[in-house]
């Protein structure tokens, strides 16, 4: 980890680790790219020949997983690549090198923590419904901000199949609310002042309606545990659920 002190905060990066990674996998001859993963590419289990030596792929993905500690912008891509560790193929390795070429664009990128006294906590969550072509499981993603500083983030395949995009969104909300319970407990132990409820933003109006509706219908019975957990935390005053459009969320982070 490298820490760069500035007047308004600190920048934490893994610049040396990234540069060493690019050298190790001989990326000097490749041009840089502007996205961590080709949005038109959907990796599959058996779409190309198996790698003769899978150790190289596993080593690369393992190091990319470590890099996520300061590069949240590659979280989705790396979790996608991690699905194929058991039997990696040539297309998977090509996608992994795509991530490396993206990192080459600016190896010094990291996380900036401002010295602002804004201790307000916000969270954003989303899901990619039935994203896995083999299992049709969805991908959950969330980020938690302390002021404007990212303190927790994750992109992960859901453990069960969601029957609708609304269900996938609600499971994503369940994951971020569970993380917020832990974050609040930690900040309380550190005596950090907090304002409750924590604002949680989601782009699914249907998921918000389920959280606010005290009556469980037959169509939502299979996610009743998730519903109870999120709703209870809302009733306790820990969180407050709000709708946000995808465009507004993207505009916030840019």
C-alpha positions as CSV (number, residue, x, y, z in Angstrom):
1,X,0.0,0.0,0.0
2,X,1.2,3.5,-0.8
3,X,-0.2,6.6,1.0
4,X,0.0,10.0,-0.6
5,X,-0.8,12.9,1.7
6,X,-2.6,15.9,0.3
7,X,-4.0,19.1,1.8
8,X,-7.6,17.8,1.7
9,X,-7.0,14.2,2.5
10,X,-5.0,11.1,1.7
11,X,-4.8,8.8,-1.4
12,X,-4.2,5.1,-0.8
13,X,-3.1,3.1,-3.8
14,X,-1.2,0.0,-4.8
15,X,0.8,1.6,-7.5
16,X,3.9,-0.5,-7.1
17,X,1.9,-3.7,-6.9
18,X,0.1,-2.8,-10.1
19,X,3.2,-1.9,-12.0
20,X,4.9,-5.1,-10.8
21,X,1.8,-7.1,-11.9
22,X,1.9,-5.5,-15.4
23,X,5.6,-6.4,-15.7
24,X,5.1,-10.0,-14.4
25,X,2.5,-10.7,-17.1
26,X,4.4,-8.8,-19.8
27,X,1.8,-6.1,-20.6
28,X,4.3,-3.6,-22.0
29,X,3.5,-4.6,-25.6
30,X,-0.2,-4.1,-25.1
31,X,-2.1,-0.8,-25.4
32,X,-4.2,0.5,-22.5
33,X,-8.0,0.2,-22.5
34,X,-10.7,2.5,-21.0
35,X,-12.9,-0.2,-19.4
36,X,-12.1,-3.1,-17.1
37,X,-14.3,-5.6,-19.1
38,X,-15.7,-5.5,-22.6
39,X,-19.5,-4.9,-22.0
40,X,-20.4,-6.9,-25.1
41,X,-18.5,-10.0,-23.8
42,X,-20.4,-12.7,-21.7
43,X,-18.0,-15.3,-20.5
44,X,-19.1,-19.0,-20.5
45,X,-17.8,-22.2,-19.0
46,X,-17.0,-24.0,-22.3
47,X,-16.8,-21.4,-25.0
48,X,-13.1,-21.9,-26.0
49,X,-10.2,-24.4,-25.5
50,X,-9.0,-25.2,-22.0
51,X,-5.7,-23.6,-20.9
52,X,-2.8,-26.1,-21.0
53,X,-1.5,-24.6,-17.7
54,X,-4.3,-23.1,-15.6
55,X,-1.9,-22.0,-12.8
56,X,-1.1,-18.8,-14.7
57,X,-4.8,-17.7,-14.8
58,X,-5.4,-18.6,-11.2
59,X,-2.3,-16.7,-10.1
60,X,-3.4,-13.6,-12.1
61,X,-7.0,-13.6,-10.8
62,X,-5.7,-14.1,-7.2
63,X,-3.6,-11.0,-7.5
64,X,-6.4,-9.0,-9.1
65,X,-8.6,-10.0,-6.1
66,X,-6.0,-8.5,-3.8
67,X,-6.0,-5.3,-5.9
68,X,-9.7,-4.9,-5.3
69,X,-8.7,-3.5,-1.8
70,X,-8.0,-0.2,-3.4
71,X,-9.5,-0.6,-6.9
72,X,-13.2,-1.0,-6.5
73,X,-13.6,-0.2,-10.2
74,X,-12.5,-3.7,-11.1
75,X,-14.7,-5.5,-8.5
76,X,-17.4,-6.7,-10.9
77,X,-14.8,-7.8,-13.5
78,X,-12.7,-9.8,-11.0
79,X,-15.7,-11.6,-9.5
80,X,-16.7,-12.5,-13.0
81,X,-13.3,-14.0,-13.7
82,X,-13.3,-15.8,-10.4
83,X,-16.2,-18.0,-11.5
84,X,-13.8,-19.9,-13.8
85,X,-10.9,-20.7,-11.6
86,X,-11.6,-24.5,-11.7
87,X,-11.3,-24.9,-15.5
88,X,-10.1,-21.7,-17.1
89,X,-10.2,-21.3,-20.8
90,X,-8.4,-19.1,-23.4
91,X,-11.3,-16.7,-23.5
92,X,-11.2,-16.3,-19.7
93,X,-7.5,-15.5,-19.9
94,X,-8.1,-13.0,-22.7
95,X,-10.7,-11.2,-20.4
96,X,-8.2,-11.2,-17.5
97,X,-5.6,-9.5,-19.8
98,X,-8.3,-7.0,-20.7
99,X,-8.4,-6.0,-17.0
100,X,-4.6,-5.7,-17.0
101,X,-4.7,-3.4,-20.0
102,X,-7.3,-1.3,-18.2
103,X,-5.0,-1.0,-15.1
104,X,-2.2,0.0,-17.4
105,X,-4.1,3.2,-18.2
106,X,-3.4,4.6,-14.7
107,X,-1.7,2.3,-12.2
108,X,-1.7,5.0,-9.5
109,X,-5.5,5.1,-9.1
110,X,-6.7,4.3,-5.6
111,X,-9.1,5.4,-2.9
112,X,-9.1,9.0,-1.8
113,X,-10.2,9.8,1.8
114,X,-10.9,13.5,2.4
115,X,-10.4,15.2,5.8
116,X,-13.9,16.5,5.8
117,X,-15.9,16.0,9.1
118,X,-18.9,14.6,7.2
119,X,-19.7,11.4,8.9
120,X,-23.0,10.8,7.1
121,X,-23.3,7.2,5.8
122,X,-25.0,6.3,2.5
123,X,-25.3,3.1,0.6
124,X,-26.1,2.2,-3.0
125,X,-27.1,-1.3,-4.1
126,X,-28.0,-2.9,-7.4
127,X,-28.2,-6.3,-9.1
128,X,-27.7,-7.9,-12.5
129,X,-30.6,-10.3,-12.8
130,X,-29.9,-13.8,-14.1
131,X,-26.4,-12.7,-15.3
132,X,-24.7,-16.1,-15.1
133,X,-25.4,-17.9,-18.4
134,X,-24.9,-21.4,-16.8
135,X,-26.8,-21.1,-13.5
136,X,-29.0,-18.0,-14.2
137,X,-28.0,-16.7,-10.8
138,X,-27.9,-12.9,-10.3
139,X,-25.1,-10.6,-9.3
140,X,-25.4,-8.3,-6.4
141,X,-23.3,-5.2,-5.9
142,X,-23.2,-2.4,-3.3
143,X,-21.0,0.4,-2.0
144,X,-21.1,2.1,1.4
145,X,-19.9,5.7,1.7
146,X,-18.8,7.6,4.8
147,X,-19.2,11.2,3.6
148,X,-17.9,10.9,0.1
149,X,-15.3,8.2,1.0
150,X,-15.9,4.6,0.0
151,X,-15.5,2.3,3.0
152,X,-17.1,-1.0,1.9
153,X,-18.0,-2.5,-1.5
154,X,-18.7,-5.9,-3.0
155,X,-19.8,-7.6,-6.2
156,X,-20.9,-11.2,-5.7
157,X,-23.0,-13.9,-7.3
158,X,-26.2,-14.5,-5.3
159,X,-26.4,-18.0,-3.7
160,X,-29.9,-18.8,-5.0
161,X,-31.8,-18.2,-8.2
162,X,-34.1,-15.1,-8.2
163,X,-37.3,-15.6,-10.1
164,X,-37.6,-11.9,-11.1
165,X,-35.5,-8.7,-11.3
166,X,-37.4,-7.4,-8.2
167,X,-36.3,-10.4,-6.2
168,X,-32.7,-10.0,-7.3
169,X,-32.8,-6.3,-6.3
170,X,-34.3,-7.2,-2.9
171,X,-31.5,-9.7,-2.2
172,X,-29.0,-7.0,-3.1
173,X,-30.6,-4.7,-0.6
174,X,-30.5,-7.5,2.0
175,X,-26.7,-7.8,1.5
176,X,-26.0,-4.1,1.9
177,X,-28.2,-3.8,5.0
178,X,-26.4,-6.7,6.6
179,X,-23.1,-4.9,5.9
180,X,-24.5,-1.7,7.3
181,X,-25.3,-3.5,10.6
182,X,-21.6,-4.4,10.9
183,X,-20.4,-0.9,9.8
184,X,-22.6,0.8,12.4
185,X,-21.4,-1.5,15.2
186,X,-17.8,-0.7,14.3
187,X,-18.3,3.0,14.1
188,X,-20.1,3.0,17.5
189,X,-17.1,1.2,19.0
190,X,-14.8,3.9,17.5
191,X,-17.1,6.6,18.9
192,X,-17.7,8.1,15.5
193,X,-20.8,10.3,15.5
194,X,-23.5,9.1,13.2
195,X,-26.9,10.3,12.0
196,X,-29.5,7.6,11.6
197,X,-31.3,6.4,9.6
198,X,-28.8,5.5,6.9
199,X,-29.9,6.3,3.4
200,X,-30.0,3.2,1.2
201,X,-30.6,3.9,-2.5
202,X,-32.0,1.3,-4.9
203,X,-33.2,1.7,-8.5
204,X,-36.2,-0.8,-8.2
205,X,-39.5,0.8,-7.2
206,X,-41.0,-2.7,-6.8
207,X,-38.4,-3.7,-4.3
208,X,-39.1,-0.6,-2.3
209,X,-42.8,-1.3,-2.3
210,X,-42.2,-4.8,-0.9
211,X,-40.1,-3.3,2.0
212,X,-42.9,-0.9,2.9
213,X,-45.8,-3.3,2.6
214,X,-46.4,-5.1,5.9
215,X,-48.4,-7.9,4.2
216,X,-46.6,-10.8,2.6
217,X,-48.2,-12.1,-0.6
218,X,-47.8,-15.5,-2.1
219,X,-45.4,-14.3,-4.8
220,X,-42.9,-13.0,-2.2
221,X,-43.1,-15.8,0.4
222,X,-39.9,-17.4,-0.9
223,X,-37.9,-14.2,0.0
224,X,-39.7,-13.7,3.3
225,X,-36.6,-13.9,5.5
226,X,-34.9,-11.2,3.4
227,X,-38.0,-9.1,3.6
228,X,-38.3,-9.4,7.3
229,X,-34.6,-8.5,7.8
230,X,-34.7,-5.4,5.7
231,X,-38.1,-4.2,6.9
232,X,-37.1,-4.7,10.6
233,X,-34.0,-2.6,10.1
234,X,-36.1,0.1,8.5
235,X,-38.6,0.0,11.4
236,X,-35.8,0.1,13.9
237,X,-34.6,3.4,12.3
238,X,-31.3,2.0,11.1
239,X,-31.9,2.5,7.4
240,X,-34.2,4.5,5.2
241,X,-34.8,3.1,1.6
242,X,-35.0,5.5,-1.3
243,X,-35.3,5.2,-5.1
244,X,-32.6,6.5,-7.4
245,X,-32.4,6.2,-11.1
246,X,-29.4,4.6,-12.7
247,X,-28.5,7.9,-14.5
248,X,-28.6,9.8,-11.2
249,X,-26.4,7.3,-9.5
250,X,-23.8,7.4,-12.3
251,X,-23.9,11.2,-12.2
252,X,-23.2,11.2,-8.5
253,X,-20.1,9.1,-8.8
254,X,-18.8,11.1,-11.8
